[in-house]
Amino acid sequence: MAAIMSVGTGARMTVRPYEPRDLVRVLELVEGDRLPGRPAVTAEVFGHVLADCHPAGAAPSLLQEPRTDVVVDRGGEVVGAAGWVLRAQGGEVLLLWLHCMEDDQQVAQVLVRHVLEQAGRRTVRAFGEPTAMSFAGLPVRNRRGTAVALEAAGFSREDGWRYLHCRLDELRRPPYEVVDITESPDPYGWYMRLREKDGTHIGKAVVSRPVEGTAFLEWISLTLEEDRPGHFLLRQCLAHLADRGIRELVVLPDTLTDPSGDSRDLVGELHRQAGFQELDQLHPYTRRP
């Protein structure tokens, strides 16, 4: 059943279930929120999101009542959409994704309020899980309207991940091969072994299978030496990825402080020296009744 809500001075918005005719407009909203280094969400990918409507790796049997709803303004245009689901175990509601016109914070408020009304007296976790079209976490800088709407509704921001991005287009090609790449059949994509010319092992990494020239650095381990600092070895790795057609790379170190008490951001400094820039931070949110 559609829910009609009035917001602001005479604004009138309707929340209703998603319909196939909404596809083009919803994809436009998703595209408007796309961060550099992320592939475009196609109709096929969004179809997987609608069909599964559950976090990556979560068994469908553990979830129930998946929903995809849209917000329509008084002129009939879709101005926002969200996917959410009830977790069977524990009774929590998961707000998996939400996209809207970020310059109109009221749209995000309508969607958030709608999910809360449907959740009743349940804990709601927002952006805590990855989906087929996004990483876990809300990009709080680029999605400021949604972040403000969540916090105004009583959600608490939790520790998340830094969104580091690097363009590989202009990297110089290494003078000799120092990387062995194995393409894995599993979702992780490429397993990389870094070595010296004489075969001495100096590191390893896993990179997601590239889509439209973009990829995700799952993890990397390097053997550091005084004459070859970590960022030099990382740049070597990046150059070989560029040589294989990857134009943009993303890595997500977490935002937690070093448990050893060291205030230096060693991981961040390593990536910065190698050419990465922090474009945003991704944070999950939780609201308890």
C-alpha angles and dihedrals in degrees: 000000000000117000118214118209133180117213130179121340105349096322112150123196132174125210113205139155117283116264129196091249088065094064100097094047094046091051088052090055091048091049091052090061097045114128122218110271095034122108119238116267108243129202088256093054091046088050089059089050091052094044096047103027091178135101119274109276096013115126111239089226089067092057134061141182099027111195137189114189134178135205116227123194124221090271092058097252120138106239100170144010138190139185121211139161141191116243109226094211111062095003095250123154117228117207096201102179141353130185127178145139098302093198088065105059090184091073091058089046091055093051094045092048090049093054091047092051090051091046094055111182095352132115111257121207115194127200092349097131135048120246133196089272105036148030119248114273135051115263094238097192098048093036099046095144092057092044091053091047092053094047092046088054092055102266118146121220115234133200111284142155139299114238106225119184133189131185111217099186096101101040115125115247111251114252091232139014114271099157131076112199124199118189108221123208091221122089094266093077116199129032111201127198115194117206144162122255088263091054098258109154113242104163151328137223143180120221126185119246105274120250118195090343095308128110142171124236102225095186142328134200122194134187103226124213131181094243093046113040121201097260090056091055091044090052089052089054092048092049091056090050089052088051087059096054102269108139101174132031130191129196128183114207111178125255095233119120119248107276089217089067094245105147094200116104095227096166093046092047091051091054094043092053089049091055105268121138127202105237099170147336123249116216133177119217134212132197120188123196 
